[in-house]
């Protein structure tokens, strides 16, 4: 994997670049749709590729390990062949999913033992077998095993957790270097900065990870309930330490406003379930603000979902029609809403990239953020 940094904004820390992988190039800043179980919910791969223009999607090691299992994915020739997506894929190590199973897992320096949310069966994730699992899945970008600390979190716990995460990180990279790609393309491995909301721990972690000299770096443990300003403070602190010539991935973020503010702080890659999950519940993100399409006010509104055409579905369906589909509980409602939200997110980061290159990102970002947070 190779990263070319092409442009920097003069008034912020925003960057425009290109990540080169064996499955294609990724223009940054980029938003990555989440395909937890090998599919982005309620959207066809064809639409993701041709209309939404997604350049990379996510799979999740925890979910794919449990179902369908790495034996099935391996027999298919890797996840790209299994799900029919021939562009880049990033896999989370499963650390966040295990974090969410607090009542059903035990963590120590060796790894984490957890019970499946599907059938209650017992499993063990170690730094070594998480790398082996991602080798079998065949993602272009793999993530190290880490512990995502909750918010709020006591300093003593965050410090102890960070020590374990760094030990796991070293073991992940040892396993990565001692194993080969199973399929006919290269895989990169990203370490993850942790440290909760504590500046000294975040600094320590970012410096530790910089010394790893990986092909890219991630920032984890944010957007877990802390105030947005605190998230931005930690993100800026870490981005100022991480190397300039490597892509920076802020995990699990976020709202459209979060995305623009994070780009301004120097983030290159982001992912979040929000555009797809919220779409299935009738929440639409538009260039003018947020719409709850189920509200009565849209019943007789025959205007496009976003009159500024940020989505490939905007000129095909009205607000009134989409509301009718939701009220009628038609499956098409989730499909249209998902297509719109993902199109909007990808439009937003593409516009951000264009503004960075043009030199007008700062004023555009400030204007857009005010619009994006409005409830319509």
CORCOR-V162398 format. One record per helix or strand of 3 or more residues. SS is the DSSP state (H for helix, E for strand). FROM is the first residue (numbers start at 0). LEN is the number of residues. Records with the same first field share a line. If there is no record, write none. Layout:
# CORCOR-V162398
SS: FROM-LEN  FROM-LEN
This chain:
# CORCOR-V162398
E: 1-7  14-7  23-5  29-5  55-5  87-5  104-3  110-5  121-5  140-3  187-6  215-4  246-4  268-3  282-4  288-4
H: 44-6  60-6  69-7  78-5  94-5  101-3  126-11  154-24  198-12  227-12  255-9  273-7  295-3  318-9  330-28  360-12
